[in-house]
Structures are given as C-alpha cells and as structure tokens.
C-alpha cells in the first residue's frame, strides 16, 4: 500500500479533506483535523486494529498515559481497517529514554486486562513482509530469514524470564512516546501483548548496539526503569529474534523504495556475517 492508495481509502471513508501524512509503514497514518486516522495495509490486520482499540480503552480506565481512541471500533473500507484517534497537542520536546522507561513502568505494573491479549509474536509478520517484498529481494536472503525465524522460535520458547510476565507495549522506543504540554504519553498500541517484560527492554538495548543510541542515553533508560536487561542470560535470544523481524520488516518496502532495499541488504549481510556491531539505519 502506497500513499496514493491510502488516500483513496481515506476518501472512501469520508476523511480525505486536508489529510497530512504522518507515517507510512505497517499503517498509513494521517492527521485529519482534530483526528489521526490509521489505514491498515490489508484486511488481515483488522483483528489487530480491533485489539488496539480495546487496549486504548483499557489503558484509559487504568489511568495509563496513552493515546485515546476517537471511535471504539475500526471501520472497514475497501479491504482496509481504518481506526480514528484523538490528535495529540504539538510536542513540546522530543521524547527521551527516561520518558519511555517511566511509561513502561506503568504498563508493567498492570494486571492482565479483562480481555485476551496475545503473546508478543515477534516473528509472526516475517512471512507476510517477505511475501510483500516479492521478487525485489534475493530469494536466498528471504530463505535465510525464514530459516533464522524458525531457529529463533525454538529458542524463544525455552527462555526463563527474570521479570514477572504480564502486559507489555511490544515496540518500546522513544518514537512511540509523544511529549505534549501535559507530559509524555504512549502511542502506537497495536503491539501491546501479554508476554515477557524483557521484550520491552531489549528494544532499547538493540537501539544502543545497532542504531547508534548513545551509551549514556541507554544507561539513563536502564536507571529510570530500575534494571538493565543486558545482564539477563536470555537477552541475546530476544535480540536475535527482534533483529530477524526488523530485517524482514524493511523488506516489505523494497519493491517501491531503493533505500529500503539497500537497508535490507545491509541488515541481512551483517546477520550472515555475525557482525553484532554493524550499524543499521532507522527506517
């Protein structure tokens, strides 16, 4: 789904107007007046959209600082789920690692919700992303990622957590925190899951090792949360699974974006070579 297709879906939903594109990834995200509209890439993402709205309502009831839904159920428009959200005030500053750590503490302190949350299926999207990549990526690279996915799945199942499992955000990065006049709030709730709390902490460890997050910022994150996941023996396993998923995620953009193809090749090469410090570029 490219921007033009997403705008067609918005217009079919009666939301075209002066829509401004905010992000184009698994969803196309648009600002539409006082609302934000998220257009899902395909109809198979409808259950996830329904769950994200349920999570938003639950977090509101729990008093967790998170984005609020404008409608309780997704719209189905031309084969795409569309969800509507209240638009947040303009940011007063970029979110920092400490902001994220504090909000993760709020999520991690919650009991299970009154509805079912899935486990954090890091690897579940790999096949879909590689399918969307099609012939744009080397078949040998796609096969390598599938093999790596299968190996990671077995290792994940054998992990022994350090923290008590429970609700997690699932994609815990500062980019998913918005700092407005009233302070930081969590956004992008579609990966909220019921799983090892370590999932949320490994994300920042990987940001330090792969994406150039300064060591001092990582240390601030770990201090604000109260524990450094890098000392846990399962950290390398979770990191490896997330690297596999992150590599495949970029592949879906390769057919239309040469930069995505170059980044996909860079990531696969570093995994094949066992280079744990090769720099990856955010995408």
C-alpha positions in Angstrom: 0.0 0.0 0.0 1.5 3.3 -1.1 0.4 6.8 0.0 -1.9 7.2 -3.0 -3.8 4.0 -2.2 -4.1 5.0 1.5 -5.5 8.4 0.5 -8.1 6.7 -1.7 -9.2 4.7 1.3 -9.4 7.9 3.4 -11.6 9.5 0.8 -13.9 6.4 0.7 -14.2 6.7 4.5 -15.2 10.4 4.1 -11.9 11.5 5.7 -10.0 12.9 2.7 -10.0 16.6 3.2 -6.7 18.2 4.2 -5.2 14.9 5.4 -1.4 15.2 6.1 0.7 12.1 6.0 2.5 11.4 9.3 4.0 8.0 8.7 3.9 5.2 6.1 4.8 1.8 7.5 2.6 -1.1 8.6 -0.1 1.6 8.6 -0.5 4.8 6.7 -1.1 7.4 9.4 -2.7 10.8 8.6 -3.6 13.9 10.5 -7.2 14.9 9.6 -8.3 18.0 11.5 -8.5 17.1 15.2 -8.2 13.4 14.5 -5.5 10.9 13.4 -6.5 8.2 11.0 -4.6 4.9 10.7 -5.1 2.9 7.5 -4.1 -0.7 7.8 -2.1 -2.2 4.9 -4.5 -5.1 4.3 -7.8 -6.6 5.7 -6.0 -9.3 7.6 -4.9 -6.6 10.1 -8.5 -6.0 11.2 -8.3 -8.2 14.3 -5.2 -6.3 15.4 -6.9 -3.0 14.8 -9.8 -4.1 17.0 -7.5 -5.2 19.7 -5.6 -1.9 19.6 -8.8 0.0 20.2 -9.7 -2.3 23.1 -6.3 -1.8 24.6 -6.7 2.0 24.3 -10.0 1.8 26.3 -8.5 -0.4 28.9 -5.4 1.9 29.4 -7.7 4.9 29.8 -9.7 3.0 32.5 -6.4 2.2 34.2 -5.2 5.8 34.1 -2.1 5.0 32.0 -1.0 7.9 29.9 -1.6 6.8 26.3 -3.3 7.9 23.1 -7.1 7.8 23.2 -9.4 6.3 20.5 -12.0 8.6 18.9 -14.1 5.6 17.8 -14.5 2.3 19.7 -14.3 0.0 16.6 -12.4 0.1 13.3 -14.0 1.0 10.1 -13.7 -1.5 7.2 -13.1 0.5 4.0 -12.3 -1.1 0.6 -10.5 -4.0 2.3 -8.6 -1.9 4.8 -9.1 -1.4 8.6 -9.3 2.3 9.5 -9.0 3.5 13.1 -9.6 7.0 14.4 -7.7 8.6 17.3 -7.8 11.9 19.1 -5.0 14.0 17.8 -2.4 15.0 20.4 -1.2 18.5 21.0 2.0 19.5 19.3 5.1 18.1 21.0 7.0 20.4 23.3 10.2 18.4 23.0 11.5 15.1 21.7 10.8 12.1 23.9 13.8 10.7 25.8 14.8 7.3 27.1 13.7 8.2 30.6 10.2 9.2 29.4 9.9 5.8 27.8 11.2 4.0 30.9 8.7 5.6 33.2 5.7 4.8 30.9 6.9 1.2 30.6 6.9 1.0 34.3 3.2 2.0 34.3 2.4 -0.7 31.7 4.4 -3.3 33.5 2.7 -2.7 36.8 -0.7 -3.6 35.4 -2.5 -6.9 35.9 -3.9 -8.8 32.9 -6.8 -6.9 31.2 -10.4 -8.3 31.1 -9.9 -9.4 27.5 -7.4 -11.7 25.9 -4.1 -10.3 24.8 -1.8 -12.4 22.5 1.8 -13.2 23.2 4.3 -10.8 21.6 4.7 -12.6 18.3 7.9 -11.0 17.1 8.3 -13.4 14.2 4.7 -13.7 13.1 5.0 -10.9 10.5 8.1 -12.3 8.8 6.3 -14.4 6.2 3.9 -11.5 5.3 6.7 -9.0 5.0 8.7 -11.3 2.8 5.6 -12.0 0.7 5.1 -8.3 0.2 8.7 -7.9 -0.8 8.3 -10.4 -3.6 11.0 -10.5 -6.3 12.5 -7.3 -5.0 14.7 -9.2 -2.6 17.1 -12.0 -3.3 15.3 -15.3 -2.7 18.4 -16.6 -0.9 18.1 -13.8 1.6 14.4 -14.5 2.1 15.2 -18.2 2.7 17.9 -17.3 5.1 15.5 -15.2 7.2 12.9 -17.9 7.2 15.4 -20.4 8.5 16.6 -17.9 11.1 13.0 -17.2 12.1 12.4 -20.9 12.7 15.5 -21.3 14.8 14.7 -18.2 16.9 11.2 -19.5 17.6 12.5 -22.6 19.3 15.0 -20.5 21.4 12.3 -18.1 22.5 10.1 -20.9 23.7 12.8 -22.1 26.1 13.5 -18.7 27.7 13.3 -18.3 31.5 12.3 -14.7 32.4 13.9 -12.6 35.1 10.8 -10.3 35.4 7.2 -11.5 36.1 5.4 -11.8 32.7 2.4 -9.6 32.0 1.2 -6.7 29.8 3.9 -5.1 27.6 3.9 -2.4 25.0 5.7 -4.5 22.4 7.5 -1.8 20.4 9.1 0.2 23.2 11.1 3.0 21.5 11.1 6.8 22.3 9.5 7.3 18.9 6.4 5.8 20.4 6.2 8.4 23.1 4.8 11.8 22.5 5.7 14.6 24.9 3.0 17.3 24.9 2.1 20.1 27.3 0.8 17.7 29.9 3.8 15.3 29.7 4.7 12.1 27.9 2.0 9.7 26.6 2.4 6.3 24.8 1.3 6.0 21.2 1.1 3.1 18.7 -0.6 0.4 20.9 -1.0 -2.3 18.2 1.7 -4.5 19.6 0.5 -4.4 23.3 0.8 -8.0 24.4 0.9 -10.4 27.3 4.5 -11.8 27.5 7.9 -11.4 29.0 8.5 -7.8 30.2 12.1 -8.3 28.9 10.7 -7.8 25.3 10.2 -4.1 26.1 13.7 -3.7 27.4 15.6 -5.5 24.7 14.4 -3.0 22.2 16.5 -0.2 23.7 19.5 -2.5 24.2 19.3 -3.2 20.4 19.0 0.6 19.7 22.2 1.1 21.6 24.0 -1.7 19.7 22.6 -1.3 16.2 21.1 2.1 15.7 23.6 4.4 17.4 21.8 5.3 20.6 24.5 6.9 22.8 25.6 4.7 25.7 24.7 7.5 28.2 21.1 7.6 27.0 20.8 3.8 27.3 22.2 4.0 30.8 19.7 6.7 31.7 16.9 4.4 30.4 18.1 1.4 32.4 18.5 3.6 35.5 15.0 5.1 35.1 13.4 1.6 34.7 15.5 0.1 37.5 17.1 -2.8 35.7 19.5 -3.4 32.8 18.3 -6.3 30.6 21.7 -6.9 29.2 22.7 -8.7 32.3 20.0 -11.3 31.7 21.1 -14.6 30.0 18.1 -14.5 27.6 18.9 -11.1 26.2 20.9 -12.4 23.2 17.9 -14.7 22.2 15.4 -11.9 22.3 17.8 -9.6 20.5 18.3 -12.1 17.7 14.6 -12.6 17.2 14.0 -8.9 17.0 16.8 -8.4 14.5 15.3 -11.1 12.3 11.9 -9.4 12.4 13.4 -5.9 11.9 15.2 -7.2 8.8 12.1 -8.7 7.3 10.0 -5.6 8.1 12.2 -3.5 5.9 11.8 -5.9 3.1 8.1 -5.1 2.5 9.2 -1.6 1.4 11.8 -2.8 -1.0 9.6 -3.0 -4.1 8.9 0.7 -4.1 11.9 2.3 -2.2 15.5 1.8 -3.2 16.7 3.0 0.2 14.7 0.2 1.8 16.3 -2.4 -0.4 19.7 -1.1 0.4 19.0 -1.2 4.1 17.5 -4.7 3.8 20.7 -5.9 2.1 22.9 -4.2 4.8 21.0 -5.9 7.6 21.0 -9.4 6.0 24.7 -9.1 5.3 25.5 -8.2 8.9 23.4 -11.1 10.2 25.0 -13.6 7.8 28.5 -12.4 8.9 27.7 -12.5 12.6 28.6 -8.8 12.9 26.8 -7.7 16.1 28.0 -4.1 15.9 27.3 -3.2 12.2 25.3 0.0 12.2 21.7 -0.3 11.0 19.8 2.8 9.9 16.3 3.5 11.3 13.6 3.1 8.6 
